[in-house]
Amino acid sequence: MGVAEIIPGISGGTLALILGVYERLINAIHGFNFSLFHLVRKRELKEAWQQIDGTFILILFVGMLVSIFMLSSLILFFMDEYPIVFKSFLSAILLCSAFLEPLKPKISKSFLIGLFISLIVCSTLYLLPSKEIIEIKSWYVFFSGFIAITALVVPGISGSFILLLLGSYTTMLQAVRNLDFLIISIFLLGAVIGLLSIVRVIKLLYERQKDLLLAIFFGLIIFCIPLIWISTTSALNSSIAVLPILTGISFGVFLIFLIQKLRRN
């Protein structure tokens, strides 16, 4: 999931659904509330650890950090050198994941409403201009983390793409590669506060309007696919692009097939 957060076009929330850990992730993050501090203050550490599903969160967090620091340069390489293969790979992953449980569409009023909402959101993102900001203030780094973290719990919307729209994507990747811990810390602070805020909204909707929420997720994943190709549309006019597209799609479909097989086993 950490890899997903540095790729413009795919979100950690999408991978959580694919891997079958989405509901567990939401419940674990939701456990970070005032009752947790009450348990810690009373030194009921075992109960506090269970409330936040501590082992799951720890493994997830360590895995995300390791993948971000180890793979950020590799992701940049493939994005720069093989953009069509890379984006075809991402598109295949998104398209396949949208038709897997629990997102597999069931036509209903809630589904159509959710689809419409997601279409409006993605259309707005598609029309927004993105411009990289050269010098970013600390408060803007905090704000970027606060907004971009929504991708961890909202499938379809890429945190990296949000950073591109905010103009802070390159700055954050450079901070990771250069180990600029001040910038990283400010970003993470914003991300933590943003995550604890958005997850409460998601949890409420998941419990009361699950069909509507899943329909929105389905739409976000489908309609966000064109966002991946915004800067590559001209290259698609060439017949030379056919092989890279098919190569990327093949790898994406194979990865989804492999993940589903491992889940069943």
C-alpha positions in Angstrom: 0.0 0.0 0.0 2.9 2.3 0.6 3.9 2.0 -3.1 0.4 3.0 -4.1 0.8 6.3 -2.2 3.7 7.4 -4.4 2.1 6.4 -7.8 -0.1 9.1 -9.4 -3.2 7.2 -10.4 -3.7 4.4 -7.8 -4.5 4.7 -4.1 -3.8 2.8 -1.0 -7.5 2.5 -0.4 -7.8 0.6 -3.8 -5.1 -1.8 -2.8 -6.8 -2.3 0.6 -10.0 -3.4 -1.1 -8.0 -5.7 -3.5 -6.2 -7.3 -0.6 -9.4 -7.7 1.4 -8.2 -5.6 4.4 -10.2 -2.4 3.8 -12.8 -2.8 6.6 -10.1 -3.9 9.0 -8.1 -0.8 8.1 -11.0 1.5 8.7 -11.8 -0.1 12.1 -8.2 0.0 13.2 -7.7 3.7 12.3 -11.1 4.5 13.9 -9.8 3.1 17.1 -7.5 6.1 17.5 -9.9 8.2 19.6 -10.3 9.6 23.1 -11.1 6.3 24.6 -7.7 5.1 23.5 -6.0 7.9 25.5 -8.2 7.0 28.4 -7.0 3.3 28.2 -3.4 4.4 28.0 -3.7 6.8 30.9 -5.1 3.9 33.0 -2.2 1.8 31.8 -4.5 -0.7 30.2 -2.1 -1.2 27.3 -3.3 -4.6 26.2 -6.8 -3.3 25.7 -5.5 -0.2 23.9 -3.4 -2.3 21.6 -6.4 -4.5 20.8 -8.6 -1.4 20.2 -6.4 -0.1 17.4 -5.5 -3.6 16.0 -2.0 -2.7 16.9 -0.2 -5.7 15.3 -2.0 -5.1 12.0 -1.3 -1.3 12.0 2.4 -1.8 13.0 3.0 -4.3 10.1 1.1 -2.1 7.7 3.0 1.1 8.7 6.5 -0.5 8.6 5.7 -2.1 5.2 4.5 1.2 3.8 7.6 3.1 5.0 10.0 0.5 3.7 8.3 0.4 0.3 8.2 4.2 0.0 11.9 4.6 0.8 13.0 1.6 -1.3 10.8 2.0 -4.4 10.4 5.8 -4.9 13.4 6.0 -7.2 12.3 2.8 -9.1 8.8 4.3 -9.6 10.2 7.5 -10.9 12.4 5.5 -13.4 9.4 3.6 -14.8 7.3 6.7 -15.0 9.9 8.6 -16.9 11.3 5.8 -19.2 8.2 3.6 -19.8 5.2 5.8 -19.2 2.8 4.0 -21.5 3.6 0.6 -20.1 3.4 1.9 -16.5 0.1 3.7 -17.0 -1.4 0.7 -18.8 -0.4 -1.4 -15.9 -2.1 0.9 -13.5 -5.2 1.1 -15.6 -5.6 -2.6 -15.8 -5.2 -2.9 -12.0 -7.9 -0.3 -11.4 -10.4 -1.7 -14.0 -10.0 -5.3 -12.7 -10.3 -4.2 -9.1 -13.6 -2.4 -9.7 -15.3 -5.6 -10.7 -14.2 -7.6 -7.7 -16.0 -8.0 -4.4 -17.0 -5.9 -2.6 -17.2 -3.4 -5.4 -18.7 -5.6 -8.0 -21.6 -3.4 -9.2 -25.2 -4.2 -8.3 -27.6 -1.9 -10.2 -29.8 0.1 -7.8 -30.8 3.6 -7.0 -27.9 3.9 -4.5 -25.5 2.6 -7.2 -26.6 5.2 -9.7 -26.4 8.1 -7.2 -23.0 7.0 -6.1 -21.9 6.7 -9.7 -23.1 10.3 -10.4 -21.3 11.7 -7.4 -18.0 10.0 -8.3 -18.4 11.3 -11.9 -18.7 14.9 -10.7 -15.6 14.5 -8.4 -13.5 13.0 -11.2 -14.6 15.5 -13.8 -13.7 18.3 -11.4 -10.2 16.8 -10.8 -9.8 16.3 -14.6 -10.5 19.9 -15.3 -8.3 21.4 -12.6 -4.9 22.7 -13.8 -1.9 21.3 -12.0 1.3 23.4 -11.6 4.3 22.5 -9.5 5.1 25.0 -6.8 8.9 25.8 -6.6 9.1 27.0 -3.0 6.6 25.4 -0.6 5.9 26.9 2.8 5.6 24.6 5.9 1.9 25.2 6.3 1.3 24.1 2.7 3.3 20.9 3.3 1.0 20.3 6.3 -2.1 21.0 4.1 -0.8 18.7 1.4 -0.5 15.9 3.8 -3.9 16.6 5.3 -5.6 16.4 1.9 -3.5 13.7 0.2 -4.0 11.1 3.0 -7.6 10.7 2.0 -6.3 8.3 -0.7 -5.4 5.8 2.0 -9.1 5.3 2.9 -10.8 6.5 -0.3 -10.3 4.0 -3.2 -9.8 5.5 -6.6 -8.4 8.9 -5.7 -4.7 8.8 -5.8 -2.8 10.7 -3.0 0.0 11.3 -5.5 -2.4 12.7 -8.0 -3.8 15.1 -5.4 -0.2 16.2 -4.6 0.3 16.8 -8.4 -2.8 19.0 -8.4 -1.6 20.8 -5.3 1.8 21.3 -6.9 3.8 19.6 -4.1 4.4 16.1 -5.6 8.0 16.7 -6.8 8.9 18.4 -3.5 7.7 15.5 -1.4 9.4 12.9 -3.6 12.7 14.9 -3.4 12.2 15.1 0.4 11.9 11.3 0.6 14.9 10.7 -1.6 17.1 13.3 0.2 15.9 12.3 3.6 14.6 15.8 4.5 13.1 14.8 7.8 11.8 18.2 8.6 9.6 18.3 5.5 8.6 14.7 5.9 7.7 15.2 9.6 5.4 18.2 8.8 3.8 16.3 6.0 3.2 13.3 8.2 1.7 15.5 10.9 -0.8 16.8 8.5 -1.5 13.3 7.2 -2.2 11.9 10.6 -4.6 14.6 11.5 -6.3 14.4 8.1 -6.5 10.6 8.3 -8.1 10.6 11.8 -10.7 13.2 10.5 -11.7 11.5 7.2 -11.9 8.0 8.6 -14.7 9.0 10.9 -16.8 10.1 8.0 -16.0 7.0 6.0 -16.8 4.8 9.1 -20.2 6.5 9.5 -21.1 6.1 5.8 -19.8 2.5 5.8 -22.2 1.6 8.6 -25.3 3.6 7.5 -25.0 3.9 3.7 -22.7 1.0 2.7 -24.2 0.5 -0.8 -24.0 4.2 -1.7 -20.4 4.4 -0.4 -19.3 1.3 -2.4 -20.9 2.7 -5.5 -19.0 6.0 -5.0 -15.8 3.9 -4.6 -16.6 1.9 -7.8 -17.1 5.2 -9.7 -14.0 6.8 -8.4 -11.9 3.9 -9.5 -13.4 3.7 -13.0 -13.5 7.4 -13.7 -10.1 8.1 -12.3 -8.5 5.9 -15.0 -8.5 8.8 -17.5 -6.7 11.0 -15.0 -3.7 8.7 -15.3 -3.4 9.5 -19.0 -3.7 13.3 -18.9 -0.1 13.9 -19.8 0.3 11.0 -22.2 -2.6 11.4 -24.6 -0.5 12.5 -27.6 1.7 9.4 -27.4 -1.4 7.2 -27.7 -2.0 8.3 -31.3 1.0 6.3 -32.6 0.6 2.6 -33.6 3.9 2.1 -31.7 2.0 2.5 -28.5 0.0 -0.8 -29.0 2.7 -3.1 -27.7 3.5 -1.1 -24.6 -0.2 -0.8 -23.8 -0.8 -4.6 -24.2 2.4 -5.3 -22.1 1.2 -3.1 -19.3 -2.3 -4.5 -19.3 -1.0 -8.0 -19.3 1.2 -7.4 -16.2 -1.7 -5.6 -14.4 -4.2 -8.4 -15.1 -1.7 -11.0 -14.0 -1.0 -9.2 -10.8 -4.7 -9.0 -9.9 -5.1 -12.7 -10.7 -2.1 -13.6 -8.5 -3.4 -11.5 -5.6 -6.8 -13.1 -5.8 -5.4 -16.6 -5.9 -3.2 -15.9 -2.9 -6.2 -14.5 -1.0 -8.2 -17.7 -1.7 -5.3 -19.8 -0.5 
